[in-house]
Amino acid sequence: MQQLALGLLAAIGCGFVVRWIYRNKEKLEVPFLIKFTGDFKNADIRDNKTLSRVGKWVRIGEGSYRAQCKISEAKLRQMVEQEYPHIPKKDIIVYNTTNAYAGL
């Protein structure tokens, strides 16, 4: 009986957490990684006015940047592709780094 009560309390607690995340998902910041490959490793997004509005970009290697953003991966990819139309889509990698934690 005690295990049933603890399980019920845990389920209720999880429900509240999921509900809070769902209601506040637009306030949550997600860590993203952007990498330029091929001949475009010298592209620097730190000075880009549009992309600097969605996050503070930090260079972490040649052609690689990371930032915390409040937008979706698809929206960020769209913004990067619009800001750099001369770079082929295959040479732009946008990665939500929280996806790596899902498999743990």
TORFIKOL-51595 format. One line per 10 residues: number of its first residue (from 1); for each residue x, y, z of C-alpha. Coordinates in steps of 0.5 Angstrom, whole numbers, plus 2048, in hexadecimal, padded with zeros to 3 digits. Layout:
% TORFIKOL-51595
NUM	X/Y/Z | ...
% end
This chain:
% TORFIKOL-51595
1	800/800/800 | 806/805/802 | 809/803/7FB | 802/805/7F7 | 802/80C/7FB | 809/80D/7F9 | 808/80B/7F2 | 802/810/7F2 | 806/816/7F5 | 80B/815/7F0
11	806/815/7EA | 803/81B/7ED | 80A/81E/7ED | 80C/81C/7E6 | 805/81F/7E4 | 806/826/7E7 | 80D/826/7E4 | 80B/824/7DD | 805/829/7DE | 80A/82F/7E0
21	80F/82D/7DA | 809/82D/7D5 | 807/834/7D8 | 80E/837/7D8 | 811/834/7D2 | 812/83B/7CE | 816/83D/7D4 | 81B/838/7D4 | 821/839/7D1 | 824/833/7CD
31	82C/832/7CC | 82D/832/7C4 | 833/830/7C0 | 834/833/7B9 | 83A/831/7B5 | 83C/833/7AE | 83F/82E/7AA | 843/82E/7A3 | 846/834/7A1 | 842/838/7A5
41	845/837/7AC | 847/83E/7AC | 840/841/7AD | 83F/844/7B3 | 838/845/7B6 | 83A/849/7BD | 839/850/7B9 | 833/84E/7B5 | 82E/853/7B8 | 828/84E/7B7
51	82B/848/7BA | 82D/84C/7C0 | 826/84D/7C2 | 825/846/7C3 | 82B/844/7C7 | 832/846/7C9 | 836/842/7C4 | 83D/840/7C7 | 842/83D/7C2 | 844/836/7C4
61	849/834/7BE | 84A/835/7B7 | 843/837/7B4 | 83F/834/7BA | 83B/838/7BF | 837/837/7C5 | 831/83B/7C8 | 82B/83B/7CD | 825/83C/7C9 | 81D/83D/7CA
71	81B/83B/7C3 | 81A/834/7C0 | 820/830/7BC | 81C/831/7B5 | 81B/838/7B6 | 822/839/7B8 | 824/835/7B2 | 820/83A/7AD | 823/840/7B0 | 82A/83E/7AF
81	828/83C/7A8 | 825/842/7A7 | 82B/846/7A9 | 830/842/7A5 | 82C/841/79F | 833/840/79B | 835/83A/7A0 | 832/833/79D | 82D/830/7A2 | 831/82A/7A2
91	837/82E/7A5 | 833/831/7AB | 832/82C/7B1 | 82D/82E/7B7 | 82C/82A/7BC | 828/82A/7C3 | 82D/827/7C8 | 828/825/7CD | 826/81F/7C8 | 82D/81C/7CA
101	82A/81B/7D1 | 824/818/7CF | 827/811/7CE | 82B/811/7D5
% end
